[in-house]
Amino acid sequence: MSTETTAPATAGSAPEKTVITSWKAPIALGVFALLAVVLFVFTPRPADTSTFRLSTPSDVIQLPEIVLPTHATGIVMTVLLVALSAYSAWLVWQKRRVPLWLIVVFAVLFLIAFLAWAGAGASIPIYGLLIGTVSLSVPLIFGALGGVISERVGVVNIAIEGQLLAGAFASAVIASITGNPYVGLIGAAVAGVLVSFVLAAFAIKYFVDQIIVGVVLNVLVIGLTSFLFSQVLTENTELLNRPPRFEQIAIPILSEIPVIGPMLFRQSIIVYAMYVAVFLVWFGLFHTRWGLRLRAVGEHPQAADTVGIKVTTLRFWNVSLAGAIAGFGGAYFTLGSVGAFNKEMTAGMGFIALAAVIFGRWDPIRATLAALLFGFASNIQNVLGIIGSPVPSEFMLMVPYVVTIFAVAGLVGVSRPPAANGTPYIKS
């Protein structure tokens, strides 16, 4: 439920800006605060302390371990969580927005309490949690960047899943045949372009419903790659499905920074390319003529057409660019992570990337942060499984999708996509 207020104008003054508020965030925070009360206050763990390890064994600078009293930490954090959820409700009651910092602080406090509770009596490798978060977020970020470009230009990109999977398949086969992972990267981008080319052709030229085309493309790519994997790749694995992997490159000095050094600066070339891609997409969208035209077409194609912008051509090429970026991200599965192609190895990450686009409000930086959040949710199940968490494994498998639904439905608030997103342009 949302409320909308506009202050009345006085003589000689313009009306104040409309303030739109939503009760989604207070309700969502309240639910998690209640969960915190149940888990951290009334369900104590038998162990008295929880240990957080911040440094890897190979770090030059070793940070001391942080030891916290498990139950006391849970109680303190729960009190703070209840206070923050009450404050968010008060803000909405006063017709004010819930600031982003409040949600971030709430999430960090809940996470600290949860890790202390789940890892009671164990040593929690925070460095492993963060490194794994970045690794799992790489394809999500590339997919989200492709989704931002495509939807900013006015085409709904449901086919991110297919673009990621096509990129993973093509990179594995091409890199295996050539023995060169860089050639595999190019092949992954081309495969993503081919998938997006079909989406662009049907959605832009023939005005077919964009969501239907995207869903069909996902099913087509899943079926085609699964068939080729079973009938071709498994018959000649050594030649077609043994791609060389990119080695990790440690950046001098930066890689030795405690905590963030191993997380950000001991990565493969694909991850470093991701950093560059995030900056280029952000800068291009908001600081170049290309980005201005792209956003204009996504908001009001008729107006863009009247000033000489070729709407159809611009949409077509930018949807293709989005596919290339997503396909590039698919290569991370085979050239940077797993090391071989498997059936449906993207496991729904394309849809989570699309959720990151919505959660990030079609902004590349925000979408990247949202993808990191979902990557963290995916990795936490691995860490908690290693330390022997009391949380059932079946529930932990649900965490990435629960967090995705919670973030999009509970925290995104009032969000407006590009006005012409999903609407075909018919030149009058």
Contacts in CASP RR format, 6 or more apart in sequence:
PFRMAT RR
TARGET T0000
AUTHOR 0000-0000-0000
METHOD contacts of the structure
MODEL  1
MSTETTAPATAGSAPEKTVITSWKAPIALGVFALLAVVLFVFTPRPADTS
TFRLSTPSDVIQLPEIVLPTHATGIVMTVLLVALSAYSAWLVWQKRRVPL
WLIVVFAVLFLIAFLAWAGAGASIPIYGLLIGTVSLSVPLIFGALGGVIS
ERVGVVNIAIEGQLLAGAFASAVIASITGNPYVGLIGAAVAGVLVSFVLA
AFAIKYFVDQIIVGVVLNVLVIGLTSFLFSQVLTENTELLNRPPRFEQIA
IPILSEIPVIGPMLFRQSIIVYAMYVAVFLVWFGLFHTRWGLRLRAVGEH
PQAADTVGIKVTTLRFWNVSLAGAIAGFGGAYFTLGSVGAFNKEMTAGMG
FIALAAVIFGRWDPIRATLAALLFGFASNIQNVLGIIGSPVPSEFMLMVP
YVVTIFAVAGLVGVSRPPAANGTPYIKS
1 22 0 8 1.000
1 23 0 8 1.000
2 20 0 8 1.000
2 21 0 8 1.000
2 22 0 8 1.000
2 23 0 8 1.000
2 413 0 8 1.000
2 414 0 8 1.000
3 20 0 8 1.000
3 21 0 8 1.000
3 22 0 8 1.000
3 92 0 8 1.000
3 95 0 8 1.000
4 18 0 8 1.000
4 19 0 8 1.000
4 20 0 8 1.000
4 21 0 8 1.000
5 18 0 8 1.000
5 19 0 8 1.000
5 95 0 8 1.000
6 15 0 8 1.000
6 16 0 8 1.000
6 18 0 8 1.000
6 19 0 8 1.000
7 15 0 8 1.000
7 16 0 8 1.000
8 15 0 8 1.000
9 15 0 8 1.000
19 95 0 8 1.000
19 96 0 8 1.000
19 97 0 8 1.000
20 97 0 8 1.000
20 414 0 8 1.000
21 91 0 8 1.000
21 92 0 8 1.000
21 95 0 8 1.000
21 96 0 8 1.000
21 97 0 8 1.000
21 98 0 8 1.000
21 414 0 8 1.000
22 92 0 8 1.000
22 413 0 8 1.000
22 414 0 8 1.000
23 89 0 8 1.000
23 92 0 8 1.000
24 409 0 8 1.000
24 410 0 8 1.000
24 411 0 8 1.000
24 412 0 8 1.000
24 413 0 8 1.000
25 88 0 8 1.000
25 92 0 8 1.000
25 98 0 8 1.000
25 103 0 8 1.000
25 410 0 8 1.000
25 411 0 8 1.000
25 413 0 8 1.000
26 85 0 8 1.000
26 88 0 8 1.000
26 89 0 8 1.000
26 91 0 8 1.000
26 92 0 8 1.000
26 98 0 8 1.000
27 410 0 8 1.000
28 406 0 8 1.000
28 410 0 8 1.000
28 411 0 8 1.000
29 81 0 8 1.000
29 84 0 8 1.000
29 85 0 8 1.000
29 88 0 8 1.000
29 103 0 8 1.000
29 106 0 8 1.000
30 82 0 8 1.000
30 85 0 8 1.000
32 81 0 8 1.000
32 85 0 8 1.000
32 106 0 8 1.000
32 110 0 8 1.000
33 78 0 8 1.000
33 81 0 8 1.000
33 82 0 8 1.000
33 84 0 8 1.000
33 85 0 8 1.000
36 74 0 8 1.000
36 77 0 8 1.000
36 78 0 8 1.000
36 81 0 8 1.000
36 82 0 8 1.000
36 110 0 8 1.000
36 113 0 8 1.000
37 78 0 8 1.000
37 82 0 8 1.000
39 114 0 8 1.000
39 117 0 8 1.000
40 71 0 8 1.000
40 73 0 8 1.000
40 74 0 8 1.000
40 75 0 8 1.000
40 77 0 8 1.000
40 78 0 8 1.000
40 113 0 8 1.000
40 114 0 8 1.000
40 117 0 8 1.000
41 74 0 8 1.000
41 75 0 8 1.000
41 78 0 8 1.000
43 117 0 8 1.000
44 70 0 8 1.000
44 71 0 8 1.000
45 70 0 8 1.000
45 71 0 8 1.000
45 117 0 8 1.000
45 119 0 8 1.000
45 120 0 8 1.000
45 121 0 8 1.000
45 390 0 8 1.000
46 120 0 8 1.000
47 70 0 8 1.000
47 119 0 8 1.000
47 120 0 8 1.000
47 121 0 8 1.000
47 122 0 8 1.000
48 69 0 8 1.000
48 70 0 8 1.000
48 71 0 8 1.000
48 120 0 8 1.000
48 121 0 8 1.000
49 67 0 8 1.000
49 68 0 8 1.000
49 69 0 8 1.000
49 70 0 8 1.000
49 120 0 8 1.000
49 121 0 8 1.000
50 67 0 8 1.000
50 68 0 8 1.000
50 70 0 8 1.000
50 73 0 8 1.000
50 115 0 8 1.000
50 116 0 8 1.000
50 117 0 8 1.000
50 119 0 8 1.000
50 120 0 8 1.000
50 121 0 8 1.000
50 122 0 8 1.000
50 124 0 8 1.000
51 65 0 8 1.000
51 66 0 8 1.000
51 67 0 8 1.000
51 68 0 8 1.000
51 121 0 8 1.000
51 122 0 8 1.000
51 123 0 8 1.000
51 124 0 8 1.000
52 65 0 8 1.000
52 66 0 8 1.000
52 67 0 8 1.000
52 68 0 8 1.000
52 115 0 8 1.000
52 123 0 8 1.000
52 124 0 8 1.000
52 126 0 8 1.000
53 65 0 8 1.000
53 123 0 8 1.000
53 124 0 8 1.000
53 125 0 8 1.000
53 126 0 8 1.000
53 127 0 8 1.000
54 63 0 8 1.000
54 64 0 8 1.000
54 65 0 8 1.000
54 66 0 8 1.000
54 126 0 8 1.000
54 127 0 8 1.000
54 258 0 8 1.000
54 259 0 8 1.000
55 61 0 8 1.000
55 62 0 8 1.000
55 63 0 8 1.000
55 127 0 8 1.000
55 258 0 8 1.000
55 259 0 8 1.000
56 127 0 8 1.000
56 128 0 8 1.000
56 262 0 8 1.000
59 256 0 8 1.000
59 258 0 8 1.000
59 262 0 8 1.000
60 256 0 8 1.000
61 256 0 8 1.000
61 257 0 8 1.000
61 258 0 8 1.000
63 258 0 8 1.000
63 259 0 8 1.000
65 123 0 8 1.000
68 116 0 8 1.000
70 116 0 8 1.000
70 117 0 8 1.000
70 119 0 8 1.000
70 120 0 8 1.000
70 121 0 8 1.000
73 112 0 8 1.000
73 113 0 8 1.000
73 116 0 8 1.000
74 113 0 8 1.000
74 116 0 8 1.000
74 117 0 8 1.000
77 109 0 8 1.000
77 110 0 8 1.000
77 112 0 8 1.000
77 113 0 8 1.000
77 116 0 8 1.000
78 113 0 8 1.000
80 109 0 8 1.000
81 106 0 8 1.000
81 109 0 8 1.000
81 110 0 8 1.000
81 113 0 8 1.000
84 102 0 8 1.000
84 105 0 8 1.000
84 106 0 8 1.000
84 109 0 8 1.000
85 106 0 8 1.000
87 102 0 8 1.000
88 98 0 8 1.000
88 102 0 8 1.000
91 97 0 8 1.000
91 98 0 8 1.000
91 99 0 8 1.000
92 98 0 8 1.000
103 411 0 8 1.000
107 373 0 8 1.000
115 124 0 8 1.000
118 384 0 8 1.000
118 387 0 8 1.000
118 389 0 8 1.000
118 390 0 8 1.000
118 391 0 8 1.000
119 384 0 8 1.000
119 387 0 8 1.000
119 388 0 8 1.000
119 389 0 8 1.000
122 387 0 8 1.000
122 388 0 8 1.000
123 387 0 8 1.000
124 383 0 8 1.000
124 387 0 8 1.000
125 383 0 8 1.000
125 386 0 8 1.000
126 259 0 8 1.000
127 259 0 8 1.000
127 262 0 8 1.000
127 263 0 8 1.000
128 383 0 8 1.000
129 376 0 8 1.000
129 379 0 8 1.000
129 380 0 8 1.000
129 383 0 8 1.000
130 259 0 8 1.000
130 260 0 8 1.000
130 262 0 8 1.000
130 263 0 8 1.000
131 262 0 8 1.000
131 263 0 8 1.000
131 266 0 8 1.000
132 379 0 8 1.000
132 382 0 8 1.000
133 263 0 8 1.000
133 372 0 8 1.000
133 375 0 8 1.000
133 376 0 8 1.000
133 379 0 8 1.000
134 263 0 8 1.000
134 264 0 8 1.000
134 267 0 8 1.000
134 271 0 8 1.000
134 372 0 8 1.000
135 271 0 8 1.000
135 337 0 8 1.000
135 379 0 8 1.000
136 375 0 8 1.000
136 378 0 8 1.000
136 379 0 8 1.000
137 371 0 8 1.000
137 372 0 8 1.000
137 374 0 8 1.000
137 375 0 8 1.000
137 376 0 8 1.000
138 270 0 8 1.000
138 271 0 8 1.000
138 274 0 8 1.000
138 329 0 8 1.000
138 332 0 8 1.000
138 337 0 8 1.000
139 164 0 8 1.000
139 329 0 8 1.000
139 330 0 8 1.000
139 332 0 8 1.000
139 333 0 8 1.000
139 346 0 8 1.000
139 349 0 8 1.000
139 350 0 8 1.000
139 353 0 8 1.000
140 349 0 8 1.000
140 350 0 8 1.000
140 352 0 8 1.000
140 353 0 8 1.000
140 356 0 8 1.000
140 371 0 8 1.000
140 374 0 8 1.000
140 375 0 8 1.000
141 274 0 8 1.000
141 277 0 8 1.000
141 278 0 8 1.000
141 353 0 8 1.000
141 356 0 8 1.000
141 367 0 8 1.000
141 368 0 8 1.000
141 371 0 8 1.000
141 372 0 8 1.000
142 164 0 8 1.000
142 274 0 8 1.000
142 277 0 8 1.000
142 325 0 8 1.000
142 326 0 8 1.000
142 327 0 8 1.000
142 328 0 8 1.000
142 329 0 8 1.000
142 330 0 8 1.000
142 332 0 8 1.000
142 353 0 8 1.000
143 160 0 8 1.000
143 163 0 8 1.000
143 164 0 8 1.000
143 325 0 8 1.000
143 326 0 8 1.000
143 327 0 8 1.000
143 329 0 8 1.000
143 350 0 8 1.000
143 353 0 8 1.000
143 371 0 8 1.000
144 353 0 8 1.000
144 354 0 8 1.000
144 356 0 8 1.000
144 357 0 8 1.000
144 364 0 8 1.000
144 367 0 8 1.000
144 368 0 8 1.000
144 370 0 8 1.000
144 371 0 8 1.000
145 277 0 8 1.000
145 278 0 8 1.000
145 281 0 8 1.000
145 322 0 8 1.000
145 325 0 8 1.000
145 326 0 8 1.000
145 364 0 8 1.000
145 367 0 8 1.000
145 368 0 8 1.000
146 157 0 8 1.000
146 160 0 8 1.000
146 281 0 8 1.000
146 321 0 8 1.000
146 322 0 8 1.000
146 323 0 8 1.000
146 325 0 8 1.000
146 326 0 8 1.000
147 157 0 8 1.000
147 160 0 8 1.000
147 322 0 8 1.000
147 326 0 8 1.000
147 353 0 8 1.000
147 354 0 8 1.000
147 357 0 8 1.000
147 367 0 8 1.000
148 281 0 8 1.000
148 285 0 8 1.000
148 322 0 8 1.000
148 357 0 8 1.000
148 362 0 8 1.000
148 363 0 8 1.000
148 364 0 8 1.000
148 367 0 8 1.000
149 281 0 8 1.000
149 285 0 8 1.000
149 294 0 8 1.000
149 318 0 8 1.000
149 319 0 8 1.000
149 321 0 8 1.000
149 322 0 8 1.000
149 325 0 8 1.000
150 156 0 8 1.000
150 157 0 8 1.000
150 196 0 8 1.000
150 318 0 8 1.000
150 319 0 8 1.000
150 322 0 8 1.000
150 323 0 8 1.000
151 157 0 8 1.000
151 357 0 8 1.000
151 362 0 8 1.000
151 417 0 8 1.000
151 418 0 8 1.000
151 421 0 8 1.000
152 285 0 8 1.000
152 294 0 8 1.000
152 295 0 8 1.000
152 298 0 8 1.000
152 362 0 8 1.000
152 418 0 8 1.000
153 294 0 8 1.000
153 297 0 8 1.000
153 298 0 8 1.000
153 314 0 8 1.000
153 315 0 8 1.000
153 318 0 8 1.000
153 319 0 8 1.000
153 418 0 8 1.000
154 297 0 8 1.000
154 298 0 8 1.000
154 301 0 8 1.000
154 315 0 8 1.000
154 418 0 8 1.000
154 420 0 8 1.000
154 421 0 8 1.000
154 422 0 8 1.000
154 423 0 8 1.000
155 199 0 8 1.000
155 200 0 8 1.000
155 203 0 8 1.000
155 204 0 8 1.000
155 210 0 8 1.000
155 315 0 8 1.000
155 319 0 8 1.000
155 421 0 8 1.000
155 422 0 8 1.000
156 203 0 8 1.000
156 210 0 8 1.000
156 211 0 8 1.000
156 214 0 8 1.000
156 421 0 8 1.000
156 422 0 8 1.000
157 196 0 8 1.000
157 199 0 8 1.000
157 214 0 8 1.000
157 319 0 8 1.000
157 322 0 8 1.000
157 323 0 8 1.000
157 354 0 8 1.000
158 210 0 8 1.000
158 211 0 8 1.000
158 213 0 8 1.000
158 214 0 8 1.000
158 215 0 8 1.000
158 217 0 8 1.000
158 218 0 8 1.000
158 354 0 8 1.000
159 195 0 8 1.000
159 196 0 8 1.000
159 199 0 8 1.000
159 213 0 8 1.000
159 214 0 8 1.000
159 217 0 8 1.000
159 218 0 8 1.000
159 221 0 8 1.000
160 326 0 8 1.000
160 350 0 8 1.000
160 351 0 8 1.000
160 353 0 8 1.000
160 354 0 8 1.000
161 218 0 8 1.000
161 221 0 8 1.000
161 222 0 8 1.000
161 346 0 8 1.000
161 348 0 8 1.000
161 349 0 8 1.000
161 350 0 8 1.000
161 351 0 8 1.000
162 195 0 8 1.000
162 217 0 8 1.000
162 218 0 8 1.000
162 221 0 8 1.000
162 222 0 8 1.000
162 346 0 8 1.000
162 350 0 8 1.000
163 191 0 8 1.000
163 192 0 8 1.000
163 195 0 8 1.000
163 196 0 8 1.000
163 221 0 8 1.000
163 323 0 8 1.000
163 326 0 8 1.000
163 327 0 8 1.000
163 330 0 8 1.000
164 326 0 8 1.000
164 327 0 8 1.000
164 329 0 8 1.000
164 330 0 8 1.000
164 333 0 8 1.000
164 346 0 8 1.000
164 349 0 8 1.000
164 350 0 8 1.000
164 353 0 8 1.000
165 221 0 8 1.000
165 222 0 8 1.000
165 225 0 8 1.000
165 330 0 8 1.000
165 344 0 8 1.000
165 345 0 8 1.000
165 346 0 8 1.000
166 188 0 8 1.000
166 191 0 8 1.000
166 192 0 8 1.000
166 194 0 8 1.000
166 195 0 8 1.000
166 221 0 8 1.000
166 225 0 8 1.000
166 327 0 8 1.000
167 187 0 8 1.000
167 188 0 8 1.000
167 189 0 8 1.000
167 191 0 8 1.000
167 192 0 8 1.000
167 326 0 8 1.000
167 327 0 8 1.000
167 328 0 8 1.000
167 329 0 8 1.000
167 330 0 8 1.000
167 331 0 8 1.000
168 188 0 8 1.000
168 327 0 8 1.000
168 330 0 8 1.000
168 331 0 8 1.000
168 333 0 8 1.000
168 334 0 8 1.000
168 341 0 8 1.000
168 345 0 8 1.000
168 346 0 8 1.000
169 191 0 8 1.000
169 225 0 8 1.000
169 228 0 8 1.000
169 229 0 8 1.000
169 341 0 8 1.000
170 184 0 8 1.000
170 187 0 8 1.000
170 188 0 8 1.000
170 190 0 8 1.000
170 191 0 8 1.000
170 192 0 8 1.000
170 331 0 8 1.000
171 181 0 8 1.000
171 184 0 8 1.000
171 185 0 8 1.000
171 187 0 8 1.000
171 188 0 8 1.000
171 191 0 8 1.000
171 243 0 8 1.000
171 330 0 8 1.000
171 331 0 8 1.000
171 334 0 8 1.000
171 335 0 8 1.000
172 233 0 8 1.000
172 240 0 8 1.000
172 241 0 8 1.000
172 243 0 8 1.000
172 334 0 8 1.000
172 335 0 8 1.000
172 339 0 8 1.000
172 340 0 8 1.000
172 341 0 8 1.000
173 233 0 8 1.000
173 240 0 8 1.000
173 241 0 8 1.000
173 243 0 8 1.000
173 341 0 8 1.000
174 183 0 8 1.000
174 184 0 8 1.000
174 186 0 8 1.000
174 187 0 8 1.000
174 188 0 8 1.000
175 181 0 8 1.000
175 183 0 8 1.000
175 184 0 8 1.000
175 243 0 8 1.000
175 244 0 8 1.000
175 334 0 8 1.000
175 335 0 8 1.000
176 239 0 8 1.000
176 240 0 8 1.000
176 241 0 8 1.000
176 242 0 8 1.000
176 243 0 8 1.000
177 239 0 8 1.000
177 240 0 8 1.000
178 184 0 8 1.000
179 243 0 8 1.000
179 244 0 8 1.000
180 244 0 8 1.000
181 243 0 8 1.000
181 244 0 8 1.000
181 245 0 8 1.000
181 246 0 8 1.000
181 335 0 8 1.000
184 243 0 8 1.000
184 331 0 8 1.000
184 335 0 8 1.000
185 270 0 8 1.000
185 328 0 8 1.000
185 331 0 8 1.000
185 335 0 8 1.000
187 331 0 8 1.000
188 327 0 8 1.000
188 328 0 8 1.000
188 329 0 8 1.000
188 330 0 8 1.000
188 331 0 8 1.000
189 323 0 8 1.000
189 324 0 8 1.000
189 325 0 8 1.000
189 327 0 8 1.000
189 328 0 8 1.000
189 331 0 8 1.000
190 324 0 8 1.000
191 327 0 8 1.000
192 323 0 8 1.000
192 324 0 8 1.000
192 326 0 8 1.000
192 327 0 8 1.000
193 320 0 8 1.000
193 323 0 8 1.000
193 324 0 8 1.000
195 217 0 8 1.000
195 221 0 8 1.000
195 323 0 8 1.000
196 319 0 8 1.000
196 320 0 8 1.000
196 322 0 8 1.000
196 323 0 8 1.000
196 324 0 8 1.000
196 326 0 8 1.000
197 320 0 8 1.000
198 213 0 8 1.000
198 217 0 8 1.000
199 210 0 8 1.000
199 213 0 8 1.000
199 214 0 8 1.000
199 217 0 8 1.000
199 319 0 8 1.000
200 315 0 8 1.000
200 316 0 8 1.000
200 319 0 8 1.000
200 320 0 8 1.000
202 208 0 8 1.000
202 213 0 8 1.000
203 209 0 8 1.000
203 210 0 8 1.000
203 213 0 8 1.000
203 319 0 8 1.000
203 422 0 8 1.000
203 424 0 8 1.000
204 312 0 8 1.000
204 315 0 8 1.000
204 316 0 8 1.000
204 319 0 8 1.000
204 424 0 8 1.000
204 425 0 8 1.000
205 312 0 8 1.000
205 316 0 8 1.000
207 424 0 8 1.000
207 426 0 8 1.000
210 422 0 8 1.000
210 424 0 8 1.000
222 344 0 8 1.000
225 341 0 8 1.000
225 343 0 8 1.000
225 344 0 8 1.000
226 343 0 8 1.000
226 344 0 8 1.000
229 241 0 8 1.000
229 341 0 8 1.000
229 342 0 8 1.000
229 343 0 8 1.000
230 343 0 8 1.000
232 240 0 8 1.000
233 240 0 8 1.000
233 241 0 8 1.000
233 341 0 8 1.000
234 241 0 8 1.000
237 340 0 8 1.000
241 340 0 8 1.000
241 341 0 8 1.000
242 340 0 8 1.000
243 334 0 8 1.000
243 335 0 8 1.000
243 339 0 8 1.000
243 340 0 8 1.000
244 335 0 8 1.000
245 268 0 8 1.000
245 335 0 8 1.000
245 336 0 8 1.000
245 339 0 8 1.000
246 268 0 8 1.000
246 269 0 8 1.000
246 270 0 8 1.000
246 335 0 8 1.000
246 336 0 8 1.000
247 268 0 8 1.000
248 266 0 8 1.000
248 267 0 8 1.000
248 268 0 8 1.000
249 266 0 8 1.000
249 267 0 8 1.000
249 268 0 8 1.000
249 269 0 8 1.000
249 272 0 8 1.000
250 265 0 8 1.000
250 266 0 8 1.000
251 265 0 8 1.000
251 266 0 8 1.000
254 261 0 8 1.000
254 264 0 8 1.000
254 265 0 8 1.000
255 261 0 8 1.000
255 262 0 8 1.000
255 265 0 8 1.000
255 266 0 8 1.000
257 265 0 8 1.000
268 335 0 8 1.000
268 336 0 8 1.000
270 328 0 8 1.000
270 329 0 8 1.000
270 331 0 8 1.000
270 332 0 8 1.000
270 335 0 8 1.000
270 336 0 8 1.000
271 332 0 8 1.000
273 328 0 8 1.000
274 329 0 8 1.000
277 325 0 8 1.000
277 328 0 8 1.000
278 364 0 8 1.000
278 365 0 8 1.000
278 368 0 8 1.000
281 325 0 8 1.000
281 364 0 8 1.000
282 363 0 8 1.000
282 364 0 8 1.000
282 365 0 8 1.000
284 290 0 8 1.000
284 291 0 8 1.000
285 291 0 8 1.000
285 294 0 8 1.000
285 295 0 8 1.000
285 364 0 8 1.000
293 304 0 8 1.000
293 309 0 8 1.000
293 314 0 8 1.000
294 314 0 8 1.000
294 318 0 8 1.000
295 418 0 8 1.000
296 303 0 8 1.000
296 304 0 8 1.000
296 309 0 8 1.000
297 304 0 8 1.000
297 309 0 8 1.000
297 311 0 8 1.000
297 314 0 8 1.000
297 315 0 8 1.000
297 420 0 8 1.000
298 304 0 8 1.000
298 418 0 8 1.000
298 419 0 8 1.000
298 420 0 8 1.000
298 421 0 8 1.000
299 418 0 8 1.000
299 419 0 8 1.000
299 420 0 8 1.000
300 419 0 8 1.000
300 420 0 8 1.000
301 311 0 8 1.000
301 420 0 8 1.000
301 423 0 8 1.000
301 425 0 8 1.000
302 425 0 8 1.000
302 428 0 8 1.000
304 311 0 8 1.000
305 311 0 8 1.000
305 425 0 8 1.000
305 427 0 8 1.000
311 425 0 8 1.000
311 427 0 8 1.000
312 425 0 8 1.000
312 427 0 8 1.000
315 425 0 8 1.000
326 350 0 8 1.000
326 353 0 8 1.000
330 346 0 8 1.000
333 339 0 8 1.000
333 341 0 8 1.000
333 345 0 8 1.000
333 346 0 8 1.000
334 340 0 8 1.000
334 341 0 8 1.000
338 345 0 8 1.000
352 371 0 8 1.000
352 374 0 8 1.000
352 400 0 8 1.000
352 401 0 8 1.000
352 404 0 8 1.000
353 371 0 8 1.000
355 370 0 8 1.000
355 374 0 8 1.000
355 404 0 8 1.000
355 407 0 8 1.000
355 408 0 8 1.000
356 367 0 8 1.000
356 368 0 8 1.000
356 370 0 8 1.000
356 371 0 8 1.000
356 373 0 8 1.000
356 374 0 8 1.000
357 367 0 8 1.000
357 370 0 8 1.000
358 408 0 8 1.000
358 412 0 8 1.000
358 415 0 8 1.000
358 417 0 8 1.000
359 366 0 8 1.000
359 367 0 8 1.000
359 370 0 8 1.000
359 373 0 8 1.000
359 407 0 8 1.000
359 408 0 8 1.000
359 411 0 8 1.000
359 412 0 8 1.000
360 366 0 8 1.000
360 367 0 8 1.000
360 369 0 8 1.000
360 370 0 8 1.000
360 412 0 8 1.000
361 412 0 8 1.000
361 415 0 8 1.000
362 417 0 8 1.000
362 418 0 8 1.000
370 407 0 8 1.000
373 403 0 8 1.000
373 407 0 8 1.000
374 400 0 8 1.000
374 403 0 8 1.000
374 404 0 8 1.000
374 407 0 8 1.000
375 400 0 8 1.000
377 399 0 8 1.000
377 400 0 8 1.000
377 402 0 8 1.000
377 403 0 8 1.000
377 404 0 8 1.000
378 399 0 8 1.000
378 400 0 8 1.000
380 396 0 8 1.000
380 399 0 8 1.000
381 393 0 8 1.000
381 396 0 8 1.000
381 397 0 8 1.000
381 399 0 8 1.000
381 400 0 8 1.000
384 391 0 8 1.000
384 396 0 8 1.000
385 393 0 8 1.000
385 396 0 8 1.000
389 396 0 8 1.000
END
